[in-house]
Amino acid sequence: MMWNNCEDAFLPDIPTSSTTEFTKRDVLSQIARLFDPLGLLGPVISKAKIFLQRLGLLQIDWSQKLPSGIAQEWSSFISSLSYVKNIKIPRFALRPNPKEIILHGFSDASEKAYGAVIYLQSVCDSSDNNTFLLCSKSRVAPIKSVTIPRLELAACLLLAQLTRKVLNALKLKIDQVFLWTDFTIALS
């Protein structure tokens, strides 16, 4: 992650490789280079980790060159990372002198991954709101078959843990906290 001091924004620093032949070791090395402490690139990194998990299921050795179809898929993914470089994330999360600060957290899960995201909303008056993506966390679903309800519950737990860390890290008076999930069984 880089900081553009002229625009006061974070910019993803995505290292790319010009290699056309990849091994499982190369894939892991490129995933490890995606430094994202706030989880703002979670969907991108999750897709890469799901790809690596699939390589494990195919029992591809660490030094073995990837089959051409799979190597082409990874090469396409690496090429698409150039679009991520265009994302600008404002560094400052709050409006000046807000009347109220609200934290919103969301969680969701799928068969392949689950995650949580936190937004910070600053309310200045009834018509002037600012909502800012603060951070997120994602996990790849285990290889062992796990039900969607269990993954949704894991996403709710991840959201609760992330919310606690954010509340401890922020030195702000948060007026309200809302945690949202579409998983009705977890709410009961």
C-alpha positions as CSV (number, residue, x, y, z in Angstrom):
1,M,0.0,0.0,0.0
2,M,1.4,3.4,-1.0
3,W,0.4,6.9,0.1
4,N,-0.2,9.7,-2.4
5,N,0.4,12.8,-0.4
6,C,-1.0,15.1,-3.1
7,E,-4.4,13.5,-3.0
8,D,-4.1,12.2,0.6
9,A,-5.1,8.8,-0.5
10,F,-3.9,5.2,-0.3
11,L,-3.0,3.4,-3.6
12,P,-2.5,-0.3,-3.8
13,D,1.1,-1.3,-4.6
14,I,0.7,-4.4,-6.8
15,P,3.9,-6.0,-7.9
16,T,3.5,-7.9,-11.2
17,S,5.6,-10.6,-12.8
18,S,6.5,-10.8,-16.5
19,T,7.0,-14.6,-16.2
20,T,4.8,-16.7,-18.4
21,E,5.6,-20.1,-16.9
22,F,4.5,-20.5,-13.3
23,T,5.0,-23.0,-10.5
24,K,2.9,-23.4,-7.4
25,R,5.9,-21.7,-5.6
26,D,5.6,-18.7,-7.9
27,V,1.9,-18.4,-7.2
28,L,2.4,-18.4,-3.5
29,S,5.3,-15.9,-3.8
30,Q,3.1,-13.5,-5.8
31,I,0.2,-13.8,-3.3
32,A,2.6,-13.0,-0.4
33,R,3.6,-9.8,-2.2
34,L,0.1,-8.4,-2.0
35,F,0.5,-6.4,1.2
36,D,-2.9,-5.3,2.4
37,P,-3.0,-4.6,6.2
38,L,-6.5,-3.0,6.1
39,G,-8.0,-5.8,4.0
40,L,-9.1,-3.3,1.3
41,L,-8.0,-5.7,-1.4
42,G,-9.7,-8.7,0.3
43,P,-11.8,-9.8,-2.8
44,V,-8.7,-9.8,-5.0
45,I,-6.5,-11.7,-2.5
46,S,-9.3,-14.2,-1.7
47,K,-9.5,-15.0,-5.4
48,A,-5.8,-15.7,-5.5
49,K,-5.9,-17.8,-2.3
50,I,-8.8,-19.8,-3.8
51,F,-6.7,-20.4,-6.9
52,L,-3.8,-21.6,-4.7
53,Q,-6.1,-23.9,-2.8
54,R,-7.3,-25.4,-6.1
55,L,-3.6,-26.1,-7.0
56,G,-3.3,-28.1,-3.7
57,L,-6.4,-30.1,-4.7
58,L,-4.9,-30.9,-8.1
59,Q,-1.8,-32.2,-6.2
60,I,0.6,-30.0,-8.2
61,D,4.1,-30.1,-6.7
62,W,5.8,-26.8,-5.6
63,S,8.4,-26.9,-8.3
64,Q,6.2,-28.4,-11.1
65,K,5.2,-26.0,-13.9
66,L,1.5,-25.4,-14.0
67,P,-0.4,-27.0,-16.8
68,S,-1.0,-24.6,-19.7
69,G,-4.7,-24.0,-19.0
70,I,-4.1,-23.3,-15.3
71,A,-1.1,-21.2,-16.1
72,Q,-3.1,-19.1,-18.5
73,E,-5.8,-18.6,-15.9
74,W,-3.1,-17.3,-13.4
75,S,-1.5,-15.1,-16.0
76,S,-4.9,-13.6,-16.8
77,F,-5.4,-12.9,-13.0
78,I,-2.0,-11.3,-12.8
79,S,-2.8,-9.1,-15.8
80,S,-6.1,-8.0,-14.2
81,L,-4.2,-6.7,-11.2
82,S,-3.3,-3.7,-13.3
83,Y,-6.8,-2.4,-12.8
84,V,-6.5,-2.5,-9.1
85,K,-3.7,0.0,-9.2
86,N,-6.3,2.6,-10.3
87,I,-8.2,2.4,-7.0
88,K,-7.7,5.4,-4.7
89,I,-8.8,5.1,-1.1
90,P,-9.1,8.3,0.8
91,R,-7.0,8.3,4.0
92,F,-9.2,10.5,6.1
93,A,-12.3,8.7,7.2
94,L,-14.4,11.4,9.0
95,R,-16.0,14.7,8.1
96,P,-14.9,17.6,10.3
97,N,-17.0,18.0,13.4
98,P,-19.6,15.3,12.9
99,K,-22.7,15.3,15.2
100,E,-22.7,11.5,15.2
101,I,-20.2,8.7,14.3
102,I,-21.8,5.3,13.4
103,L,-19.9,2.1,12.8
104,H,-21.5,-0.4,10.3
105,G,-20.2,-3.9,9.9
106,F,-21.4,-6.5,7.4
107,S,-20.6,-10.2,7.1
108,D,-21.4,-12.8,4.4
109,A,-20.3,-16.2,3.2
110,S,-20.2,-18.4,0.1
111,E,-19.1,-21.9,-0.6
112,K,-15.5,-20.6,-1.4
113,A,-14.9,-17.8,1.1
114,Y,-16.4,-15.7,3.9
115,G,-15.7,-12.2,5.1
116,A,-16.5,-9.1,7.1
117,V,-16.3,-5.4,6.3
118,I,-16.5,-2.3,8.4
119,Y,-17.7,1.2,7.4
120,L,-17.5,4.4,9.4
121,Q,-20.3,6.9,8.9
122,S,-20.0,10.5,10.0
123,V,-23.3,12.4,10.2
124,C,-23.0,16.2,10.2
125,D,-26.7,17.0,9.7
126,S,-29.8,15.1,8.3
127,S,-28.7,15.7,4.7
128,D,-24.9,15.5,5.0
129,N,-23.6,12.0,5.6
130,N,-20.2,10.5,4.7
131,T,-19.6,6.8,4.7
132,F,-16.1,5.4,4.4
133,L,-14.7,1.9,3.9
134,L,-12.5,1.4,7.0
135,C,-11.3,-2.2,6.8
136,S,-12.2,-5.8,6.0
137,K,-11.1,-9.3,6.6
138,S,-11.7,-12.4,4.5
139,R,-11.0,-16.1,4.8
140,V,-11.0,-18.9,2.3
141,A,-13.4,-21.7,3.2
142,P,-11.8,-24.9,4.2
143,I,-11.2,-27.6,1.6
144,K,-13.2,-30.0,3.8
145,S,-16.9,-29.6,2.9
146,V,-18.5,-27.1,5.3
147,T,-22.2,-26.1,5.2
148,I,-23.2,-22.6,4.3
149,P,-24.8,-22.0,7.7
150,R,-21.5,-22.9,9.4
151,L,-19.6,-20.6,7.1
152,E,-22.1,-17.8,7.7
153,L,-21.6,-18.3,11.4
154,A,-17.8,-18.1,10.9
155,A,-18.4,-14.8,9.0
156,C,-20.4,-13.5,11.9
157,L,-17.6,-14.4,14.4
158,L,-15.0,-12.8,12.1
159,L,-17.2,-9.6,12.0
160,A,-17.4,-9.6,15.8
161,Q,-13.7,-10.0,16.2
162,L,-12.9,-7.3,13.6
163,T,-15.4,-4.9,15.2
164,R,-13.7,-5.4,18.6
165,K,-10.3,-4.7,17.1
166,V,-11.5,-1.6,15.3
167,L,-13.3,-0.2,18.4
168,N,-10.1,-0.8,20.5
169,A,-7.9,0.9,17.8
170,L,-10.1,3.9,17.2
171,K,-9.7,6.7,19.7
172,L,-13.1,8.1,18.8
173,K,-16.4,8.2,20.6
174,I,-18.6,5.9,18.5
175,D,-22.3,6.8,19.0
176,Q,-23.8,3.6,17.5
177,V,-22.6,0.3,16.2
178,F,-24.6,-1.8,13.8
179,L,-23.6,-5.3,12.7
180,W,-25.5,-6.6,9.7
181,T,-25.8,-10.2,8.3
182,D,-28.2,-11.8,6.0
183,F,-28.0,-15.1,7.9
184,T,-31.2,-15.3,10.0
185,I,-30.3,-18.5,11.8
186,A,-27.3,-16.8,13.4
187,L,-29.5,-14.0,14.7
188,S,-31.7,-16.3,16.8
